[in-house]
Amino acid sequence: MSKFSLFGKFSVKEGERDTMVNILLEAARSMETLPECEVYIIHVSEEDPNSVYVYEVWSHEQAHQASLALESTQLLIQRAKPIITGMERISTLTAMGGKGISVN
């Protein structure tokens, strides 16, 4: 069975990358209680100091959508909104397997 995956990019105000990273790391910790979220990894690029990237793997798309409605997620979104200057869904993917995820 394949998994629903996203690779996204948050553009943030100058000098706010670390703040965004910390908010997203907090989100990652909250995802630890959701078995449907298998991977939630935050990335930065030295060439792009005002962007933060997130790679997510979910058991299915509906689980991802449901996570956005959680109170904890909504609070983190509210904290992040003032520093976000743009969002881009780089790709929606279908994870087929490999190290780090289980595909039944």
N, CA, C and O of each residue as an XYZ file, in Angstrom:
416
protein
N       0.835     -1.179      0.000
C       0.000      0.000      0.000
C       0.882      1.247      0.000
O       1.830      1.328      0.781
N       0.588      2.207     -0.854
C       1.375      3.428     -0.948
C       0.917      4.429      0.114
O      -0.153      4.276      0.703
N       1.727      5.438      0.346
C       1.481      6.466      1.347
C       1.363      7.829      0.674
O       1.916      8.052     -0.403
N       0.635      8.737      1.322
C       0.484     10.095      0.846
C       1.647     10.930      1.375
O       1.906     10.939      2.579
N       2.341     11.623      0.495
C       3.506     12.410      0.886
C       3.423     13.820      0.310
O       2.849     14.050     -0.755
N       4.012     14.746      1.045
C       4.091     16.135      0.604
C       5.508     16.646      0.776
O       6.211     16.270      1.714
N       5.916     17.502     -0.138
C       7.153     18.240      0.025
C       6.787     19.697     -0.188
O       6.369     20.088     -1.278
N       6.947     20.504      0.867
C       6.517     21.892      0.791
C       7.587     22.865      1.218
O       8.582     22.489      1.838
N       7.371     24.127      0.877
C       8.326     25.191      1.180
C       7.576     26.360      1.804
O       6.550     26.807      1.293
N       8.112     26.845      2.925
C       7.629     28.063      3.553
C       8.674     29.148      3.339
O       9.839     28.968      3.693
N       8.270     30.264      2.766
C       9.133     31.440      2.688
C       8.767     32.313      3.873
O       7.592     32.501      4.185
N       9.804     32.850      4.537
C       9.562     33.633      5.749
C      10.266     34.981      5.656
O      11.148     35.194      4.824
N       9.845     35.885      6.541
C      10.474     37.207      6.597
C      11.957     37.074      6.911
O      12.397     36.123      7.557
N      12.713     38.056      6.432
C      14.163     38.113      6.667
C      14.471     37.901      8.146
O      13.910     38.575      9.010
N      15.363     36.962      8.425
C      15.804     36.706      9.788
C      14.876     35.850     10.633
O      15.143     35.643     11.817
N      13.804     35.353     10.059
C      12.822     34.579     10.827
C      12.890     33.072     10.578
O      12.034     32.324     11.051
N      13.903     32.629      9.838
C      13.973     31.200      9.517
C      14.040     30.343     10.777
O      13.334     29.339     10.865
N      14.866     30.709     11.751
C      14.987     29.893     12.959
C      13.685     29.833     13.742
O      13.353     28.804     14.330
N      12.949     30.940     13.749
C      11.642     30.945     14.417
C      10.715     29.939     13.745
O      10.023     29.177     14.420
N      10.704     29.939     12.414
C       9.849     29.007     11.677
C      10.290     27.576     11.902
O       9.454     26.689     12.069
N      11.590     27.338     11.908
C      12.099     25.992     12.180
C      11.608     25.520     13.537
O      11.154     24.383     13.669
N      11.690     26.372     14.543
C      11.255     25.975     15.882
C       9.760     25.680     15.943
O       9.345     24.738     16.618
N       8.954     26.467     15.250
C       7.510     26.205     15.196
C       7.249     24.860     14.534
O       6.433     24.076     15.019
N       7.938     24.587     13.427
C       7.733     23.323     12.715
C       8.272     22.130     13.502
O       7.705     21.040     13.430
N       9.355     22.320     14.247
C       9.839     21.229     15.105
C       8.836     20.934     16.218
O       8.671     19.783     16.622
N       8.174     21.967     16.706
C       7.106     21.763     17.681
C       5.949     20.988     17.039
O       5.364     20.104     17.665
N       5.630     21.322     15.808
C       4.597     20.583     15.076
C       5.000     19.120     14.924
O       4.177     18.219     15.087
N       6.274     18.895     14.609
C       6.761     17.515     14.450
C       6.593     16.740     15.748
O       6.197     15.575     15.727
N       6.891     17.378     16.880
C       6.708     16.699     18.171
C       5.241     16.361     18.408
O       4.930     15.297     18.943
N       4.342     17.253     18.016
C       2.914     16.967     18.206
C       2.451     15.836     17.287
O       1.490     15.137     17.608
N       3.116     15.650     16.161
C       2.753     14.579     15.235
C       3.163     13.193     15.762
O       2.678     12.172     15.275
N       4.050     13.167     16.750
C       4.482     11.882     17.308
C       3.326     11.092     17.903
O       3.412      9.869     18.007
N       2.253     11.760     18.293
C       1.092     11.073     18.864
C       0.119     10.589     17.795
O      -0.857      9.906     18.105
N       0.382     10.941     16.542
C      -0.497     10.532     15.445
C       0.141      9.395     14.659
O       1.081      9.630     13.900
N      -0.347      8.170     14.823
C       0.265      7.048     14.102
C       0.151      7.170     12.584
O       0.926      6.548     11.856
N      -0.806      7.965     12.097
C      -0.965      8.140     10.647
C       0.147      8.981     10.040
O       0.375      8.928      8.831
N       0.843      9.758     10.868
C       1.972     10.559     10.395
C       3.242      9.748     10.620
O       3.672      9.562     11.759
N       3.833      9.273      9.547
C       5.012      8.422      9.650
C       6.317      9.202      9.570
O       7.317      8.816     10.176
N       6.305     10.300      8.819
C       7.520     11.099      8.637
C       7.118     12.567      8.623
O       6.153     12.955      7.964
N       7.873     13.378      9.363
C       7.666     14.829      9.361
C       9.032     15.451      9.610
O       9.468     15.578     10.754
N       9.696     15.832      8.541
C      11.084     16.277      8.624
C      11.197     17.715      8.124
O      10.668     18.070      7.071
N      11.899     18.529      8.906
C      12.106     19.927      8.574
C      13.518     20.085      8.003
O      14.477     19.527      8.535
N      13.633     20.853      6.914
C      14.916     21.057      6.228
C      15.159     22.548      6.029
O      14.217     23.335      5.928
N      16.429     22.923      5.976
C      16.826     24.270      5.564
C      17.916     24.125      4.503
O      18.565     23.086      4.384
N      18.092     25.187      3.749
C      19.118     25.236      2.712
C      20.023     26.425      2.994
O      19.538     27.527      3.252
N      21.323     26.214      2.948
C      22.260     27.315      3.153
C      22.165     28.353      2.035
O      22.502     29.517      2.252
N      21.717     27.957      0.854
C      21.598     28.890     -0.269
C      20.326     29.722     -0.203
O      20.191     30.697     -0.942
N      19.389     29.354      0.670
C      18.091     30.027      0.726
C      17.766     30.326      2.192
O      17.012     29.579      2.815
N      18.326     31.414      2.757
C      18.222     31.665      4.200
C      16.840     32.071      4.692
O      16.632     32.182      5.900
N      15.895     32.293      3.793
C      14.556     32.701      4.198
C      13.497     31.658      3.846
O      12.325     31.990      3.669
N      13.917     30.398      3.745
C      12.976     29.326      3.433
C      13.190     28.140      4.349
O      14.301     27.864      4.801
N      12.093     27.445      4.608
C      12.104     26.207      5.389
C      11.282     25.192      4.599
O      10.199     25.499      4.102
N      11.814     23.990      4.496
C      11.169     22.925      3.736
C      10.674     21.835      4.685
O      11.301     21.548      5.705
N       9.538     21.235      4.331
C       8.979     20.155      5.145
C       8.654     18.978      4.234
O       8.033     19.140      3.183
N       9.084     17.795      4.655
C       8.738     16.553      3.959
C       7.889     15.741      4.917
O       8.291     15.498      6.055
N       6.709     15.319      4.459
C       5.770     14.576      5.293
C       5.343     13.290      4.584
O       5.194     13.267      3.363
N       5.150     12.223      5.359
C       4.570     10.984      4.848
C       3.433     10.597      5.788
O       3.610     10.512      7.003
N       2.276     10.367      5.203
C       1.062     10.027      5.947
C       0.493      8.703      5.437
O       0.733      8.310      4.295
N      -0.257      8.030      6.292
C      -0.884      6.763      5.889
C      -1.873      6.990      4.747
O      -2.040      6.124      3.888
N      -2.529      8.151      4.736
C      -3.438      8.517      3.649
C      -3.716     10.020      3.705
O      -3.482     10.660      4.731
N      -4.204     10.569      2.623
C      -4.391     12.021      2.519
C      -5.377     12.553      3.550
O      -5.188     13.652      4.073
N      -6.417     11.800      3.848
C      -7.420     12.250      4.806
C      -6.818     12.462      6.204
O      -7.239     13.362      6.931
N      -5.841     11.642      6.573
C      -5.177     11.806      7.866
C      -4.429     13.137      7.910
O      -4.433     13.827      8.929
N      -3.797     13.486      6.810
C      -3.112     14.779      6.730
C      -4.108     15.918      6.877
O      -3.879     16.852      7.645
N      -5.202     15.844      6.148
C      -6.222     16.893      6.219
C      -6.784     17.021      7.632
O      -6.981     18.132      8.124
N      -7.042     15.896      8.281
C      -7.583     15.908      9.650
C      -6.601     16.554     10.622
O      -7.018     17.225     11.566
N      -5.304     16.360     10.401
C      -4.302     16.941     11.305
C      -4.330     18.462     11.274
O      -3.996     19.107     12.268
N      -4.722     19.038     10.151
C      -4.763     20.493     10.023
C      -5.872     21.114     10.862
O      -5.826     22.304     11.172
N      -6.858     20.320     11.226
C      -7.983     20.819     12.027
C      -7.745     20.684     13.529
O      -8.530     21.201     14.324
N      -6.676     20.000     13.929
C      -6.398     19.827     15.355
C      -6.121     21.169     16.016
O      -5.518     22.054     15.409
N      -6.562     21.319     17.261
C      -6.345     22.570     17.989
C      -4.855     22.906     18.086
O      -4.465     24.059     17.903
N      -4.026     21.902     18.374
C      -2.583     22.155     18.495
C      -2.001     22.656     17.179
O      -1.144     23.540     17.171
N      -2.462     22.097     16.076
C      -1.992     22.536     14.759
C      -2.456     23.954     14.476
O      -1.688     24.779     13.982
N      -3.711     24.234     14.789
C      -4.248     25.570     14.548
C      -3.493     26.641     15.341
O      -3.267     27.741     14.837
N      -3.104     26.325     16.576
C      -2.330     27.272     17.388
C      -0.963     27.543     16.771
O      -0.497     28.683     16.758
N      -0.319     26.486     16.256
C       0.988     26.661     15.613
C       0.867     27.465     14.323
O       1.732     28.283     14.012
N      -0.191     27.233     13.586
C      -0.430     27.991     12.353
C      -0.583     29.468     12.675
O      -0.025     30.314     11.977
N      -1.334     29.789     13.729
C      -1.531     31.188     14.122
C      -0.213     31.854     14.511
O       0.003     33.028     14.214
N       0.664     31.108     15.173
C       1.974     31.655     15.549
C       2.855     31.893     14.324
O       3.636     32.844     14.293
N       2.728     31.037     13.325
C       3.581     31.125     12.143
C       3.111     32.170     11.138
O       3.935     32.757     10.436
N       1.827     32.411     11.054
C       1.275     33.308     10.023
C       1.978     34.657      9.918
O       2.240     35.102      8.800
N       2.300     35.335     11.028
C       2.907     36.661     10.890
C       4.292     36.670     10.229
O       4.726     37.712      9.740
N       4.978     35.550     10.207
C       6.319     35.547      9.611
C       6.362     34.877      8.236
O       7.391     34.924      7.562
N       5.272     34.262      7.816
C       5.232     33.587      6.512
C       4.957     34.603      5.408
O       4.009     35.384      5.486
N       5.798     34.579      4.384
C       5.596     35.452      3.228
C       5.108     34.676      2.009
O       4.669     35.269      1.024
N       5.185     33.353      2.079
C       4.704     32.535      0.979
C       4.775     31.058      1.316
O       5.565     30.628      2.156
N       3.932     30.292      0.641
C       3.927     28.835      0.803
C       3.833     28.216     -0.582
O       3.145     28.718     -1.470
N       4.549     27.107     -0.734
C       4.551     26.415     -2.025
C       4.515     24.917     -1.783
O       5.332     24.377     -1.036
N       3.572     24.257     -2.413
C       3.567     22.798     -2.404
C       4.440     22.377     -3.567
O       4.003     22.375     -4.718
N       5.677     22.021     -3.260
C       6.624     21.665     -4.303
C       6.142     20.429     -5.030
O       6.200     20.358     -6.258
N       5.665     19.456     -4.273
C       5.180     18.242     -4.907
C       4.310     17.457     -3.947
O       4.561     17.423     -2.742
N       3.284     16.826     -4.495
C       2.525     15.812     -3.789
C       3.024     14.495     -4.342
O       3.062     14.296     -5.556
N       3.404     13.603     -3.454
C       4.064     12.372     -3.857
C       3.322     11.158     -3.341
O       2.482     11.263     -2.447
N       3.637     10.009     -3.906
C       3.168      8.730     -3.404
C       4.379      7.925     -3.006
O       5.137      7.462     -3.858
N       4.563      7.755     -1.691
C       5.710      6.974     -1.193
C       5.430      5.494     -1.415
O       4.395      4.980     -0.990
N       6.336      4.827     -2.068
C       6.158      3.414     -2.403
C       6.917      2.479     -1.468
O       6.696      1.269     -1.499
N       7.813      3.024     -0.632
C       8.573      2.204      0.299
C       9.989      2.693      0.416
O      10.389      3.647     -0.252
N      10.749      2.034      1.271
C      12.149      2.378      1.481
C      12.461      2.509      2.944
O      11.590      2.316      3.792
N      13.692      2.835      3.247
C      14.115      2.988      4.634
C      13.377      4.126      5.297
O      13.354      5.238      4.771
N      12.782      3.873      6.427
C      12.105      4.927      7.182
C      10.605      4.870      7.189
O       9.979      5.485      8.052
N       9.995      4.157      6.259
C       8.550      4.032      6.279
C       8.153      2.579      6.092
O       8.878      1.781      5.499
N       6.977      2.262      6.619
C       6.464      0.912      6.409
C       5.336      0.965      5.372
O       4.410      1.769      5.487
N       5.425      0.132      4.400
C       4.393      0.052      3.355
C       3.884     -1.375      3.354
O       4.612     -2.313      3.030
N       2.623     -1.524      3.722
C       2.023     -2.891      3.778
C       1.291     -3.203      2.511
O       0.729     -4.290      2.374
